[in-house]
Amino acid sequence: MKVALTLRINGEARDVIAPVHKTLLEVLREDLGLTGTKHGCELGECGTCTVLVDGTPVLSCLTLPVEVQDREITTIEGLARGGELHPLQVAFTELGAAQCGYCTPGMLLAAKALLDRNPAPAREDVSAWLAGNLCRCTGYLKILEAVELAAARARGDAPQPTGDGGPPAARVPQRSGGAS
């Protein structure tokens, strides 16, 4: 059995006809061509397929499209706006927070949700928030630093990127009383 759906993805209404058992992950990738959301474990354990639904991280491998039909879905393709990378994307790039990059879309969206809720997270907050997003390459330090850098820039506590192709940004200034 198939169902006709209208999904609001990255600010745009998208019509799709899909089998009722098809997950949001499958609809995004297979029916809508939004392949930035990655297949991982498909068991809800790795976070690779994370998207935002009304600003909240959701595992698209465990979500049916009919459940999110009237809500705003943000995929990695919708993170950049008007050709400008999101500050998290810039920080991840500058600090080399991605190696193979497979986990990166889910990490970026989860980190965006965190910074939308807490613009000044401590290292422990970032680590705890991203605990559901597994990475097999980086060891997490660069990822944590990139989230901290993007947050510091948003608060005006770190210099903005120069855009001149110069060296990567300096380390994030440590907040007093916070863990490093």
C-alpha positions, 0 to 999 in steps of 0.5 A: 500500500502506498500513501501520498504525502507532502513533506516540508523539507528544507523550507520547501513542500515536496510531494511524494508517493511512497509505501507506508512502510518506507522510512523517512531515510529511504524517502529522502534518499531514494524518492527525493534524491537527498542523499546527504542523509546517510544510511548507517546501522538502520537500527537507531544506534549510530546517529548517521541518519540524523535530520531535524524535525522542528529543530529536534534531532530525529533518527530518520531510519526509525521515522515514518514519513507520515509521522512528520508530514506537517512538520519542518524537516531539515536535512544536511542539504538545508543547513547552508543558506543562500550559498553560504555554509552554516558556521558549523560547516565552516568550523568543521572544515577549518579544524578538520573535524571530518575524516571520511565524512560519513558521520558528518551530516548527522553530527552537524545537524545534531550540533545545530540543534544543540547550539540553537538551544544552548549558545554557550555549551560546555565541552561536557554538554557538547560531548553529551549532546553528540553521544548518539552520533558515532564516528569511527575516524576522528576520535571526537576531539576535532568535532568537539572543538569545531562545535565550540568554535562555531558557538564562540563565533556566534557569541562574538568570542572568537574571530570570524573566518577570513575567507582568504584561504589562510590558515585554519582558525585559532583554537577556541578560547577557553571559558573560565570555569569550564572544562577544556 
